[in-house]
Amino acid sequence: DGGITQSPKYLFRKEGQNVTLSCEQNLNHDAMYWYRQDPGQGLRLIYYSQIVNDFQKGDIAEGYSVSREKKESFPLTVTSAQKNPTAFYLCASSIGPRGMEKLFFGSGTQLSVL
Amino acid sequence: QQQVKQSPQSLIVQKGGISIINCAYENTAFDYFPWYQQFPGKGPALLIAIRPDVSEKKEGRFTISFNKSAKQFSLHIMDSQPGDSATYFCAAPRPGKLIFGQGTELSVKP
């Protein structure tokens, strides 16, 4: 069954702690994306990667970091510098890097602060 | 830095009615405008998209209308059903990425 797997589904962060959200895809897609979803603000782009070992900042990259060491994996780290991390985080992939191909989304990770 | 403005933020429609959601964009890298549908606790999924060599595209009960001169496009859901209750996002492409609108939470009452 091809698709995008995000884990965990729920995650809790303590003050000063870094946490990492996992995103794995078996669609053989080149491009991967991380979006943050807050009520009333839509989907805001955090980071995106068009190819292995390369990634670009999106609109709200501050306080986040990513890596793209493998084609199928694009983990997102929420660092302690992100002061308002509570949100629903969505990972997506697309077949190519042009930005207009169909995006396939995972089921998301809900991050909350303890 | 919002480049796609979507309205309304929420919408309540009676079963069988028409749901209309509007989007306005400032600029875009390509002429391609998708709508995504998201159910609670799930990721969004592509619903319908238009390339503006046409002004309208219809798929079943869902229709996109496009006005290039006004930089606006809209989603019409005909004969709305309770199962259509979801959040809808429009989007516009930029180089290498999609920029989404703020979302519209649609509730269809039986």
Interface residues (C-beta under 8 A of the other chain):
Chain A: I4 A31 Y33 Y35 G40 Q41 G42 L43 R44 L45 Y48 Q50 Q56 G58 D59 L90 A92 P97 R98 G99 M100 K102 L103 F105 G106 S107 G108
Chain B: Q1 Q6 Q9 A29 F30 Y32 P34 Y36 G41 K42 G43 P44 A45 L46 A49 F89 P93 R94 P95 G96 K97 L98 I99 F100 G101 Q102 G103
